[in-house]
Amino acid sequence: MIHIIKQEIPMEESLRKKLEFICQFNKVKPTFINGSIRKND
C-alpha cells in the first residue's frame, strides 16, 4: 500500500530577509510562495 505524506516547508525569516535584500538591490519585486514536500512511502 502507498502512503502519501505531505509536509509544509516553512521559510526562515533570515532567509526571507536576505532574498528581499538581493531583490531590492537588483530592483526586482520578489514573490514568495509557500511550498510543500510530498513523499511516497
N, C-alpha and C positions, 0 to 999 in steps of 0.2 A: 504494500500500500504506500502511496506517495503522500507525504505531509508537506504542505507549503507553509513556510514561516515568513511572516512579513515583519521587518523591523524598521523603525524610523531612524534616520540618521540626523542627530542634532548637530548644528554647526556651532562651533565655539565662537564666542564673542570676539576674541582676539584675532581669529582668522578672518571674520567678517570685517573688522576694522582695517586690517591690512589690505584686504581686497578693495575696500572702499577707497582707501588712500591711493592705491595704484590706479584705480579707475579715475579718480579725481585728477591725478597727475596727468593722465592721458586724455582728459576731457571727455570721458565716456560715462554714460549713466548705467550703473550696474543693476541687474535684476536677479535676485536670489530666489530660487525655487527649492522648497524643501523636498527631499527625495526619500526613497526607502530602498531597502535591500530585500529581495525575495530569494529565499533558499529552498531548495527541494531536498528533503531528507527521505 
